[in-house]
Amino acid sequence: MTSVSVLLSCVAALLGTAVLAVPIGRSASSTFVVYGASLVFCAVAFVFTLAYLASALPAAEAPTIVLPLGLPWLGSHFRIDALAAFFLMVVNLGGVLSALYALGYGRHEHAPGRVLPFFPAFLAGMNLVVLADDAFTFLISWEFMSLASWALVMAHHRDADNRKAGYVYIVMASFGTLALLLAFGLLAGSAGDYGFAAIRGSAHTPFTVGLVLILLLLGAGSKAGLVPLHAWLPLAHPAAPSHVSALMSGVMTKVAVYGFIRVVFDLLGMPTWWSGIVVLIIGSGSAVLGILQALMESDMKRLLAYSTIENIGMIFVSLGLALAFKANGMGLAAALALTAALFHVLNHSFFKSLLFFGAGALLTATGERNMDKLGGLIHRMPVTSVVFLVGCVAISALPPFNGFVSEWLAFQAILQSPAVPQWGLKILVPAVGGMLALSAALAAACFVKAFGVTFLGRPRTAVAEQAVEVDRFSLTAMSVLATLCLLAGILPGTVIDGLAPVTLSLIGDRMPVQTDIPWLSIVPVVESRSSYNGLLVFLFTLFSASLTAYLIHRFASRGLRRAPAWDCGFPETSPSTQYTASSFAQPVRRVFGTLVFRAREKVDMPAPGDLRPARFAVETHDLIWEALYLPIIGAVGFAAEKLNHLQFLTIRRYLSLVFLALVFLLLMLALWS
């Protein structure tokens, strides 16, 4: 039995679980049955994909299977190669941990019948997208994945905000599918062969390559969350249940990255150097704008959603570098950049899932997502606070955790840019490096705010003061992810070598073997340029912190004096005197907000003797939503109103319209041929 057969069997089992969830949705055991079955099937798929990736089979020996489904003359083609195996590993590991988390979190769901059938269906859809080996199967699986995730976003449809989120999401998903449909139509050409093998073997004109790249950025970019196609993320992620938010942010956006890599690096052939410029500009802009938006947020899940935009931007920056290097025949530099992108795909699936699980734990314990209504939870939820801190440190790219390694590799790839011959890239890439450095610094500030305002200080409300730790299933899932964040950070050489088959298949080159380097160091290019040892950094951090704690408790504690805490001029301590999420972000808002968010601060300060309270309010605007999406919404509404009379035409006029449409399509087909 081939790997593809096993994986398709797991997909079929997930679909069967989705069907079973409908009749048993109201039973007390439904949550355990559905999430337990999803965990088992995803675990089997994960083990098989990990084994396949470790076997490092060449692309020519990639197993395939054709099922008599789909288009009559085509069928449904499925295939697993190194690239598909890596992303299947990400999908199914995310599925295992989300299902484990949901075994506890799902018991608090008010309407489990609206979530249970679509959770395994969503996992099945993501697996099918990655396994698809023809355009028709890919698009059907893509749309199935989108519809299943839309149903999960709409699980709490009685909330008006959730209905708006579902509407925006389904519109953006449909737009993305249309763009992908057009892209595959261009790739298939007039011959109409939608198999990936045929597309891979065809020659494409520079015009087709450029148009397909733009359509891919629209189609896959809208699902991944690239600016300005990110509008659905901060709406849909908070609306969905937290374990679904973790899947959408940590996994589904990576399926979109897979679609982009599959087409641009595999099916299109040799890229052009200017394609790297386009991807670099969009990726770096997404990184900076995403983290700036995150800094302004006080809603934990919206903050995490905007942070996803930043991380997706970083991934696309690395992909843009890989395109530019590959086009110039710089194989080692291209392999380094692609490895950085894939490593960050894996890392983001770890720490973003962990952080969304943590947000779900906060929601379970307090019923609040607003950080300004929390505080002091480190005493009430100690385990959650520790694992959430690990996620914050990892996403802030601080050693020795995994986020640092992938971003460090991206910067090492940027340092290879002086060797490219095009002056446009020579000038652009350092500027992009500066933008990535800015986004990394802002990310650290953002998650200092997220952890400090939520877990430190004193409780600001009664719900925060009465919070209790969550269930052991949720804690186990978060602890596993926290451990993976640490292991990937201190043993990055193993991950880099595991990604080598992917870079070999797409670039034709790979990074040097890392596991042969002493002391588990990693050397991206040559040791004389740069190297990093996560294990030594971890051991030094652990030793120095332990030594400092020992010295303080051994010697400094003797001189301890107890006295009232310094009150900063406020003799009556109150939680209202603490920093809030908004006040923490105020300096950054004043620097960037006037330009990026058109931020305005309104202060009402009563005159001396006036007993009215002082009031302070901040007004910000989403300029992309207001400048791009609102005009489109208005234009669609206007067109719908004007075209409304078409539904009252006579049958003869309808037939005339159908005839004219048929003539137009035949004319377009003749011109195309």
C-alpha positions as CSV (number, residue, x, y, z in Angstrom):
1,M,0.0,0.0,0.0
2,T,1.6,3.3,-1.1
3,S,1.9,6.4,0.9
4,V,-0.7,8.2,-1.2
5,S,-3.2,5.3,-0.6
6,V,-2.7,5.5,3.2
7,L,-3.1,9.3,3.2
8,L,-6.2,9.1,1.1
9,S,-7.6,6.5,3.4
10,C,-7.0,8.9,6.3
11,V,-8.8,11.6,4.4
12,A,-11.7,9.3,3.7
13,A,-11.8,8.4,7.4
14,L,-11.9,12.1,8.3
15,L,-14.8,12.6,5.9
16,G,-16.6,9.6,7.4
17,T,-16.0,11.2,10.9
18,A,-17.6,14.4,9.6
19,V,-20.7,12.5,8.4
20,L,-20.9,10.6,11.7
21,A,-20.8,13.8,13.6
22,V,-24.1,14.9,12.2
23,P,-26.3,12.2,13.9
24,I,-24.3,12.0,17.1
25,G,-23.9,15.8,17.5
26,R,-26.3,16.0,20.4
27,S,-25.0,13.1,22.4
28,A,-22.7,13.6,25.4
29,S,-19.9,11.6,23.9
30,S,-19.9,13.3,20.5
31,T,-17.0,15.7,21.4
32,F,-14.8,12.9,22.5
33,V,-15.6,10.6,19.5
34,V,-15.2,13.2,16.8
35,Y,-12.1,14.9,18.2
36,G,-10.6,11.6,19.2
37,A,-11.1,10.1,15.8
38,S,-9.7,13.2,14.1
39,L,-6.6,13.0,16.4
40,V,-6.0,9.3,15.5
41,F,-6.4,9.8,11.7
42,C,-4.2,12.9,11.6
43,A,-1.6,11.1,13.7
44,V,-1.4,8.2,11.2
45,A,-1.1,10.7,8.3
46,F,1.6,12.6,10.2
47,V,3.7,9.5,10.8
48,F,3.5,8.4,7.2
49,T,4.4,11.8,5.8
50,L,7.3,12.2,8.3
51,A,8.6,8.8,7.2
52,Y,8.3,9.7,3.5
53,L,10.1,13.0,4.1
54,A,12.9,11.1,5.9
55,S,13.2,8.6,3.1
56,A,14.2,11.5,0.7
57,L,12.9,9.8,-2.5
58,P,13.7,11.7,-5.7
59,A,10.8,13.5,-7.4
60,A,10.8,11.0,-10.3
61,E,9.9,8.2,-7.8
62,A,7.1,10.2,-6.1
63,P,4.1,7.9,-5.7
64,T,0.9,8.8,-7.5
65,I,-2.6,7.5,-7.8
66,V,-5.5,8.3,-10.1
67,L,-9.1,7.9,-9.0
68,P,-12.1,7.8,-11.5
69,L,-13.6,11.0,-10.1
70,G,-13.8,14.6,-11.3
71,L,-13.6,15.4,-15.0
72,P,-14.4,12.3,-17.2
73,W,-11.3,12.6,-19.3
74,L,-9.0,13.6,-16.5
75,G,-9.9,11.8,-13.3
76,S,-8.5,12.9,-9.9
77,H,-4.7,12.7,-9.7
78,F,-3.0,12.6,-6.3
79,R,0.7,12.6,-5.6
80,I,3.2,13.0,-2.7
81,D,6.7,14.4,-3.2
82,A,9.0,16.1,-0.7
83,L,7.2,19.5,-0.9
84,A,3.8,17.9,-0.3
85,A,5.1,15.7,2.4
86,F,6.5,18.7,4.4
87,F,3.2,20.6,4.2
88,L,1.2,17.4,5.0
89,M,3.3,17.1,8.1
90,V,2.5,20.6,9.1
91,V,-1.3,20.1,8.4
92,N,-1.6,16.8,10.3
93,L,0.6,17.8,13.2
94,G,-1.6,20.9,13.6
95,G,-4.6,18.6,13.3
96,V,-3.4,16.3,16.0
97,L,-2.7,19.1,18.5
98,S,-5.9,21.0,17.7
99,A,-8.0,17.8,18.2
100,L,-6.1,17.1,21.5
101,Y,-6.8,20.7,22.7
102,A,-10.4,20.4,21.6
103,L,-11.0,17.3,23.7
104,G,-11.0,19.7,26.7
105,Y,-11.9,23.1,25.1
106,G,-14.8,21.5,23.0
107,R,-16.7,20.6,26.2
108,H,-17.3,24.4,26.7
109,E,-18.8,24.8,23.2
110,H,-22.4,26.0,23.4
111,A,-23.4,24.5,20.1
112,P,-21.1,21.6,19.4
113,G,-23.3,20.4,16.5
114,R,-22.3,23.4,14.5
115,V,-18.6,22.7,14.9
116,L,-18.1,18.9,15.1
117,P,-19.1,18.0,11.5
118,F,-16.9,20.6,9.9
119,F,-13.7,20.2,12.0
120,P,-12.7,16.8,10.4
121,A,-14.0,18.0,7.0
122,F,-11.7,21.0,7.3
123,L,-8.7,18.8,8.0
124,A,-9.6,16.5,5.1
125,G,-9.9,19.5,2.7
126,M,-6.4,20.8,3.6
127,N,-4.9,17.3,3.1
128,L,-6.6,17.0,-0.3
129,V,-5.3,20.4,-1.5
130,V,-1.7,19.3,-0.7
131,L,-2.2,15.9,-2.3
132,A,-3.8,17.1,-5.5
133,D,-1.8,16.6,-8.7
134,D,-4.1,18.3,-11.2
135,A,-5.7,21.7,-11.4
136,F,-9.4,20.5,-11.2
137,T,-8.8,18.4,-8.0
138,F,-6.7,21.2,-6.5
139,L,-9.5,23.8,-7.0
140,I,-12.3,21.5,-5.8
141,S,-10.3,20.7,-2.7
142,W,-9.4,24.3,-2.2
143,E,-13.1,25.3,-2.4
144,F,-14.1,22.5,-0.1
145,M,-11.4,23.7,2.5
146,S,-12.8,27.2,2.2
147,L,-16.4,26.2,2.7
148,A,-15.6,24.0,5.7
149,S,-13.6,26.7,7.4
150,W,-16.4,29.2,6.6
151,A,-18.9,27.0,8.3
152,L,-16.6,26.9,11.4
153,V,-16.4,30.7,11.3
154,M,-20.2,30.9,11.2
155,A,-20.6,28.5,14.1
156,H,-21.8,31.3,16.4
157,H,-23.9,32.9,13.7
158,R,-26.2,34.7,16.0
159,D,-23.5,37.2,16.8
160,A,-23.7,40.1,14.2
161,D,-19.9,40.4,14.2
162,N,-19.5,36.7,13.3
163,R,-22.0,37.0,10.5
164,K,-20.0,40.0,9.1
165,A,-16.8,38.0,9.4
166,G,-18.4,35.0,7.6
167,Y,-19.6,37.2,4.8
168,V,-16.3,38.9,4.3
169,Y,-14.4,35.6,4.5
170,I,-16.6,33.8,1.9
171,V,-16.4,36.7,-0.5
172,M,-12.6,36.8,-0.2
173,A,-12.4,33.1,-0.5
174,S,-14.5,33.1,-3.7
175,F,-12.4,35.9,-5.1
176,G,-9.2,33.9,-4.4
177,T,-10.6,30.7,-6.0
178,L,-11.5,32.7,-9.1
179,A,-8.0,34.1,-9.4
180,L,-6.6,30.5,-9.0
181,L,-9.0,29.2,-11.6
182,L,-7.8,31.9,-14.1
183,A,-4.1,31.1,-13.2
184,F,-4.6,27.4,-13.9
185,G,-6.5,28.2,-17.1
186,L,-3.5,30.1,-18.4
187,L,-1.1,27.3,-17.4
188,A,-3.2,24.7,-19.1
189,G,-3.4,26.8,-22.3
190,S,-5.5,26.0,-25.3
191,A,-4.7,22.3,-25.0
192,G,-6.6,22.2,-21.8
193,D,-4.4,19.6,-20.0
194,Y,-4.9,20.3,-16.3
195,G,-2.6,17.7,-15.0
196,F,0.4,19.1,-13.1
197,A,2.8,16.8,-15.0
198,A,1.7,18.3,-18.3
199,I,1.8,21.8,-17.0
200,R,5.3,21.2,-15.5
201,G,6.5,20.0,-18.9
202,S,5.1,22.9,-20.9
203,A,6.9,26.0,-21.9
204,H,5.3,29.3,-20.8
205,T,5.8,32.7,-22.3
206,P,7.1,35.6,-20.1
207,F,3.7,37.2,-20.4
208,T,2.0,34.1,-19.1
209,V,4.5,33.7,-16.3
210,G,3.9,37.3,-15.2
211,L,0.1,37.1,-15.3
212,V,0.1,33.7,-13.4
213,L,2.4,35.2,-10.7
214,I,-0.1,38.1,-10.2
215,L,-3.0,35.8,-10.1
216,L,-1.2,33.5,-7.6
217,L,-0.5,36.5,-5.4
218,L,-4.2,37.4,-5.6
219,G,-5.5,33.8,-5.1
220,A,-3.1,32.2,-2.7
221,G,-2.3,35.7,-1.1
222,S,-5.9,36.3,-0.2
223,K,-6.0,33.0,1.7
224,A,-2.6,33.5,3.3
225,G,-3.4,37.1,4.4
226,L,-1.1,39.2,2.3
227,V,-1.8,43.0,2.4
228,P,-4.1,44.3,1.0
229,L,-6.0,41.0,0.8
230,H,-5.9,40.5,4.6
231,A,-9.3,42.0,5.4
232,W,-10.9,38.7,6.4
233,L,-8.2,37.6,8.9
234,P,-8.9,40.0,11.8
235,L,-12.6,39.3,11.4
236,A,-12.7,35.5,10.9
237,H,-10.0,34.4,13.4
238,P,-11.7,35.9,16.5
239,A,-15.1,34.6,15.3
240,A,-14.1,31.0,15.1
241,P,-13.6,28.7,18.1
242,S,-10.0,29.0,19.4
243,H,-8.9,25.5,18.2
244,V,-10.3,26.4,14.8
245,S,-8.5,29.8,14.9
246,A,-5.3,27.9,15.6
247,L,-5.9,25.7,12.5
248,M,-6.8,28.6,10.3
249,S,-3.9,30.8,11.3
250,G,-1.2,28.1,12.0
251,V,-2.1,25.7,9.2
252,M,-4.6,26.9,6.6
253,T,-2.5,30.0,5.7
254,K,0.4,27.6,5.2
255,V,-1.7,25.6,2.7
256,A,-2.0,28.9,0.8
257,V,1.8,29.2,0.9
258,Y,2.0,25.7,-0.4
259,G,-0.2,26.6,-3.4
260,F,2.1,29.5,-4.2
261,I,5.3,27.5,-3.9
262,R,3.8,24.6,-5.9
263,V,2.9,26.8,-8.9
264,V,5.7,29.4,-8.9
265,F,8.7,27.1,-8.0
266,D,7.5,23.9,-9.5
267,L,5.0,24.3,-12.4
268,L,6.1,27.6,-13.9
269,G,9.7,26.5,-14.4
270,M,12.7,29.0,-14.2
271,P,11.5,32.3,-12.6
272,T,12.4,35.8,-13.8
273,W,14.4,38.0,-11.6
274,W,11.7,40.7,-11.5
275,S,9.2,38.3,-10.0
276,G,11.4,38.3,-6.8
277,I,11.0,42.1,-6.6
278,V,7.2,41.9,-6.7
279,V,7.1,39.2,-4.0
280,L,9.6,41.1,-1.8
281,I,7.7,44.3,-1.9
282,I,4.4,42.7,-1.0
283,G,5.9,40.5,1.6
284,S,7.8,43.3,3.4
285,G,4.8,45.6,3.3
286,S,2.6,42.9,4.8
287,A,5.2,42.3,7.6
288,V,5.3,45.9,8.7
289,L,1.7,46.8,8.4
290,G,0.5,43.5,10.0
291,I,2.6,44.0,13.2
292,L,1.7,47.7,13.4
293,Q,-2.0,46.7,13.3
294,A,-1.3,44.1,16.0
295,L,0.3,46.7,18.3
296,M,-2.8,48.8,18.2
297,E,-5.1,46.0,19.3
298,S,-6.4,45.2,22.7
299,D,-8.4,42.2,21.6
300,M,-6.1,39.2,22.1
301,K,-7.4,37.1,19.1
302,R,-7.4,40.1,16.7
303,L,-3.8,40.9,17.8
304,L,-2.8,37.3,17.0
305,A,-4.7,37.5,13.6
306,Y,-2.8,40.7,12.6
307,S,0.5,39.0,13.8
308,T,-0.2,36.2,11.3
309,I,-0.1,38.8,8.5
310,E,3.3,39.9,9.7
311,N,4.6,36.3,9.7
312,I,3.2,35.5,6.4
313,G,4.9,38.6,5.1
314,M,8.2,37.3,6.4
315,I,7.7,34.0,4.7
316,F,7.0,35.7,1.4
317,V,10.1,37.9,1.7
318,S,12.1,34.7,1.9
319,L,10.3,33.2,-1.0
320,G,10.9,36.4,-3.0
321,L,14.6,36.1,-2.2
322,A,14.6,32.5,-3.3
323,L,13.0,33.5,-6.6
324,A,15.6,36.2,-7.3
325,F,18.5,34.0,-6.4
326,K,17.2,31.0,-8.4
327,A,16.7,33.3,-11.5
328,N,20.3,34.3,-11.2
329,G,21.7,30.8,-10.9
330,M,22.7,31.3,-7.2
331,G,21.7,27.8,-6.1
332,L,23.1,27.9,-2.5
333,A,21.6,31.3,-1.7
334,A,18.3,30.3,-3.2
335,A,18.3,27.1,-1.1
336,L,19.1,29.2,2.0
337,A,16.2,31.6,1.4
338,L,13.8,28.7,0.6
339,T,14.9,26.9,3.8
340,A,14.3,30.0,5.8
341,A,10.8,30.3,4.4
342,L,9.9,26.6,5.0
343,F,11.5,26.8,8.5
344,H,9.3,29.8,9.3
345,V,6.3,27.9,8.0
346,L,7.0,25.2,10.5
347,N,7.8,27.6,13.3
348,H,4.7,29.8,12.8
349,S,2.5,26.7,12.9
350,F,4.0,25.9,16.3
351,F,4.0,29.2,18.1
352,K,0.9,30.7,16.5
353,S,-1.2,27.6,17.3
354,L,0.2,27.8,20.9
355,L,-0.8,31.4,21.2
356,F,-4.3,30.8,19.9
357,F,-4.7,27.9,22.3
358,G,-3.6,30.3,25.1
359,A,-6.2,32.8,24.0
360,G,-8.8,30.0,24.1
361,A,-7.7,29.1,27.6
362,L,-8.1,32.8,28.6
363,L,-11.5,32.9,27.0
364,T,-12.5,29.7,28.9
365,A,-11.3,30.9,32.2
366,T,-12.5,34.5,32.1
367,G,-14.9,34.8,29.2
368,E,-12.8,37.8,28.0
369,R,-10.6,38.5,24.9
370,N,-10.0,42.1,25.9
371,M,-6.6,42.4,27.5
372,D,-7.6,45.6,29.3
373,K,-10.1,43.5,31.4
374,L,-7.5,40.9,32.5
375,G,-4.2,41.1,34.4
376,G,-2.6,39.2,37.2
377,L,-3.4,35.8,35.6
378,I,0.1,34.5,36.2
379,H,-1.0,33.7,39.8
380,R,-4.4,32.2,38.8
381,M,-3.2,30.3,35.6
382,P,0.5,29.5,36.2
383,V,0.9,26.7,33.6
384,T,-0.9,28.7,30.9
385,S,1.2,31.8,31.7
386,V,4.4,29.8,31.3
387,V,3.5,28.2,27.9
388,F,2.0,31.5,26.7
389,L,5.3,33.2,27.6
390,V,7.2,30.6,25.5
391,G,5.0,31.4,22.6
392,C,5.6,35.1,23.0
393,V,9.3,34.7,23.2
394,A,9.3,32.4,20.2
395,I,7.2,34.7,18.0
396,S,9.4,37.7,19.0
397,A,12.4,35.9,17.4
398,L,14.4,35.7,20.7
399,P,16.9,32.9,21.2
400,P,17.1,30.1,22.0
401,F,13.5,29.5,20.6
402,N,12.6,28.5,17.1
403,G,11.4,31.9,15.8
404,F,14.9,33.3,16.0
405,V,16.5,30.6,13.8
406,S,14.2,31.0,10.8
407,E,14.4,34.8,10.9
408,W,18.2,34.6,11.4
409,L,18.3,32.4,8.3
410,A,16.3,35.0,6.4
411,F,18.7,37.7,7.3
412,Q,21.6,35.5,6.3
413,A,19.9,35.2,2.9
414,I,19.5,38.9,2.7
415,L,23.3,39.3,3.2
416,Q,23.8,37.2,0.0
417,S,22.1,39.9,-2.1
418,P,25.2,41.9,-3.1
419,A,26.1,39.1,-5.5
420,V,23.0,39.6,-7.6
421,P,23.7,41.4,-10.9
422,Q,20.5,43.5,-11.1
423,W,20.7,47.0,-9.4
424,G,17.0,46.9,-8.6
425,L,17.6,43.9,-6.3
426,K,20.8,45.4,-4.9
427,I,18.9,48.5,-3.8
428,L,15.7,46.8,-2.8
429,V,16.9,43.8,-0.7
430,P,18.7,45.9,2.0
431,A,15.6,48.1,2.3
432,V,13.5,45.0,2.8
433,G,16.0,43.8,5.4
434,G,15.5,47.1,7.3
435,M,11.7,46.6,7.1
436,L,12.1,43.0,8.5
437,A,14.3,44.3,11.3
438,L,11.7,46.9,12.1
439,S,8.9,44.3,12.1
440,A,10.9,42.0,14.3
441,A,11.5,44.8,16.9
442,L,7.8,45.8,16.8
443,A,6.8,42.1,17.2
444,A,8.9,42.0,20.4
445,A,7.1,45.1,21.7
446,C,3.7,43.7,20.7
447,F,4.1,40.5,22.6
448,V,5.7,42.2,25.7
449,K,2.4,44.1,25.7
450,A,0.3,40.9,25.1
451,F,1.9,39.0,28.0
452,G,2.5,41.9,30.4
453,V,-1.0,43.4,30.2
454,T,-2.7,40.0,30.4
455,F,-0.7,38.0,32.9
456,L,1.3,40.5,35.0
457,G,0.2,43.2,37.4
458,R,-3.1,43.1,39.3
459,P,-6.5,41.8,38.1
460,R,-8.5,44.6,36.5
461,T,-11.9,42.9,36.8
462,A,-13.6,40.3,38.9
463,V,-13.5,37.6,36.2
464,A,-9.7,37.9,36.1
465,E,-9.5,37.7,39.9
466,Q,-11.6,34.5,39.9
467,A,-10.0,32.7,37.0
468,V,-8.8,29.1,37.3
469,E,-6.5,26.9,35.3
470,V,-8.0,25.1,32.3
471,D,-8.3,21.3,31.7
472,R,-5.4,18.9,31.3
473,F,-6.1,18.3,27.5
474,S,-5.7,21.9,26.7
475,L,-2.6,22.2,28.9
476,T,-1.0,19.1,27.3
477,A,-1.5,20.4,23.8
478,M,0.0,23.8,24.8
479,S,2.9,22.1,26.6
480,V,3.7,20.0,23.6
481,L,3.8,23.0,21.3
482,A,6.0,24.9,23.8
483,T,8.4,22.0,23.9
484,L,8.5,21.9,20.1
485,C,9.3,25.6,20.0
486,L,12.3,25.0,22.3
487,L,13.5,21.8,20.5
488,A,13.3,23.4,17.0
489,G,15.3,26.4,18.5
490,I,18.1,24.4,20.1
491,L,18.3,21.6,17.4
492,P,17.7,23.6,14.2
493,G,20.3,21.5,12.2
494,T,18.0,18.5,12.3
495,V,15.1,20.6,10.8
496,I,17.3,22.2,8.2
497,D,18.6,18.8,7.0
498,G,15.0,17.5,7.0
499,L,14.1,20.3,4.6
500,A,16.9,19.5,2.2
501,P,14.8,17.1,0.0
502,V,12.4,20.0,-0.6
503,T,15.0,22.5,-1.6
504,L,16.7,19.9,-3.8
505,S,13.5,19.2,-5.7
506,L,12.6,22.9,-6.2
507,I,16.0,24.6,-6.4
508,G,18.4,21.8,-7.4
509,D,20.6,22.7,-4.4
510,R,20.6,22.5,-0.6
511,M,22.2,24.0,2.4
512,P,25.3,22.2,3.8
513,V,24.7,19.2,6.0
514,Q,24.2,20.6,9.4
515,T,24.1,17.5,11.6
516,D,27.8,16.8,10.8
517,I,28.9,20.2,12.4
518,P,30.3,19.8,15.9
519,W,28.4,21.0,19.0
520,L,25.1,21.0,17.0
521,S,25.9,24.4,15.4
522,I,24.4,25.5,12.2
523,V,26.4,27.2,9.3
524,P,24.2,28.6,6.6
525,V,26.9,29.1,4.0
526,V,30.5,28.9,5.4
527,E,31.7,29.2,9.0
528,S,33.8,32.2,8.2
529,R,30.7,34.2,7.5
530,S,28.2,33.2,10.3
531,S,27.2,30.4,12.6
532,Y,24.8,29.8,15.4
533,N,24.5,27.3,18.2
534,G,21.1,27.2,19.8
535,L,22.0,24.5,22.3
536,L,24.9,26.6,23.7
537,V,22.8,29.7,23.9
538,F,20.1,27.7,25.8
539,L,22.7,26.2,28.2
540,F,24.3,29.6,28.8
541,T,20.9,31.2,29.4
542,L,19.9,28.4,31.8
543,F,23.2,28.5,33.7
544,S,23.4,32.2,34.0
545,A,19.8,32.6,35.1
546,S,20.2,29.8,37.7
547,L,23.5,31.3,39.0
548,T,22.0,34.7,39.3
549,A,18.9,33.4,41.2
550,Y,21.2,31.4,43.5
551,L,23.5,34.4,44.3
552,I,20.5,36.7,44.9
553,H,18.8,34.2,47.3
554,R,22.1,33.2,48.9
555,F,23.6,36.6,49.6
556,A,21.3,39.5,48.8
557,S,18.4,38.1,50.8
558,R,20.2,38.8,54.1
559,G,19.9,42.5,53.5
560,L,16.2,42.3,52.8
561,R,14.1,45.2,54.2
562,R,10.4,45.2,54.2
563,A,8.6,48.5,53.5
564,P,5.6,49.8,51.8
565,A,5.9,49.6,48.0
566,W,6.7,52.8,46.2
567,D,3.3,54.2,45.2
568,C,4.6,56.6,42.4
569,G,2.5,59.4,43.9
570,F,-0.7,57.3,44.1
571,P,-1.1,56.3,47.8
572,E,-4.3,54.3,47.0
573,T,-3.3,51.5,44.7
574,S,-5.8,50.6,42.1
575,P,-5.7,48.4,39.0
576,S,-6.8,51.4,37.0
577,T,-3.3,52.9,37.5
578,Q,-1.6,50.1,35.5
579,Y,-0.6,50.2,31.9
580,T,-3.3,49.1,29.5
581,A,-2.9,47.7,26.0
582,S,-3.7,51.1,24.5
583,S,-1.4,53.1,26.7
584,F,1.5,50.6,26.0
585,A,1.0,51.2,22.3
586,Q,0.7,54.9,22.5
587,P,4.4,55.8,21.7
588,V,4.3,53.6,18.6
589,R,0.9,54.9,17.6
590,R,2.1,58.5,17.8
591,V,5.1,57.7,15.6
592,F,3.4,55.6,12.9
593,G,-0.3,56.0,13.5
594,T,-0.8,59.5,12.0
595,L,0.4,58.2,8.6
596,V,-0.6,54.5,8.7
597,F,-3.9,54.6,10.7
598,R,-4.8,58.3,10.5
599,A,-4.9,58.2,14.3
600,R,-6.4,61.1,16.2
601,E,-6.3,61.5,20.0
602,K,-9.2,63.4,21.5
603,V,-8.7,64.9,25.0
604,D,-11.4,66.5,27.1
605,M,-9.7,68.1,30.1
606,P,-12.0,70.1,32.3
607,A,-10.9,73.5,33.5
608,P,-9.8,73.9,37.2
609,G,-12.8,73.7,39.5
610,D,-14.9,71.7,36.9
611,L,-15.8,68.4,38.5
612,R,-16.4,66.6,35.2
613,P,-14.0,63.6,34.7
614,A,-11.3,64.0,32.1
615,R,-11.8,61.9,29.0
616,F,-9.3,60.5,26.5
617,A,-10.3,58.7,23.2
618,V,-8.3,57.4,20.3
619,E,-9.7,57.2,16.8
620,T,-8.0,55.0,14.2
621,H,-8.9,54.1,10.6
622,D,-8.1,51.0,8.5
623,L,-7.1,52.9,5.4
624,I,-7.0,49.8,3.2
625,W,-10.5,48.9,4.1
626,E,-11.8,52.4,3.6
627,A,-9.8,53.1,0.4
628,L,-10.2,49.7,-1.3
629,Y,-13.0,47.6,0.0
630,L,-15.7,50.2,0.8
631,P,-15.7,51.6,-2.7
632,I,-15.9,48.1,-4.1
633,I,-18.9,47.4,-1.8
634,G,-20.5,50.6,-2.9
635,A,-19.9,49.8,-6.6
636,V,-21.4,46.3,-6.2
637,G,-24.4,47.6,-4.5
638,F,-24.9,50.3,-7.2
639,A,-24.5,47.7,-10.0
640,A,-26.9,45.3,-8.3
641,E,-29.5,48.0,-8.0
642,K,-29.2,49.0,-11.6
643,L,-29.2,45.4,-12.9
644,N,-32.1,44.4,-10.8
645,H,-34.6,45.0,-13.7
646,L,-33.0,42.0,-15.6
647,Q,-35.0,39.6,-13.5
648,F,-38.2,41.0,-14.9
649,L,-37.3,40.5,-18.6
650,T,-39.5,38.4,-21.0
651,I,-38.4,34.9,-22.1
652,R,-37.5,36.2,-25.5
653,R,-35.1,38.7,-24.1
654,Y,-33.6,36.1,-21.8
655,L,-33.0,33.8,-24.8
656,S,-31.4,36.8,-26.7
657,L,-29.0,37.4,-23.8
658,V,-28.1,33.7,-23.7
659,F,-27.5,33.7,-27.4
660,L,-25.2,36.8,-27.2
661,A,-23.3,35.3,-24.3
662,L,-22.7,32.1,-26.3
663,V,-21.5,34.1,-29.4
664,F,-19.1,36.1,-27.2
665,L,-17.6,33.0,-25.6
666,L,-17.2,31.3,-28.9
667,L,-15.5,34.4,-30.2
668,M,-13.1,34.5,-27.2
669,L,-12.3,30.8,-27.7
670,A,-11.5,31.4,-31.4
671,L,-9.2,34.2,-30.6
672,W,-7.5,32.2,-27.8
673,S,-6.9,29.3,-30.2
